[in-house]
């Protein structure tokens, strides 16, 4: 890890454990670090950028996708099957 990244991580760790006033006494030029730790911006929602198939993969990974039973799988497979003579 680079020195700058390590320093930033140390500052963020300190900011998480201190009040703003305490932090700024030690690091007067790092108000932005304290603010970013205590008021994080919402993470971007990339779900709108995903295709339907990609979203199904994400949902499956997150455990949100309905897992069909064997009977449901069989019914789906047989849905478009035609018997001879029909």
Protein Blocks (a to p, Z undefined) as FASTA:
>chain_A
ZZklmmmmmmmmmmmmpcfklmmmmmmmlmmmmmmmmmccddddfklmpcfklmmmmmmm
nopaccddfklmmmmmmmmpccehZZ
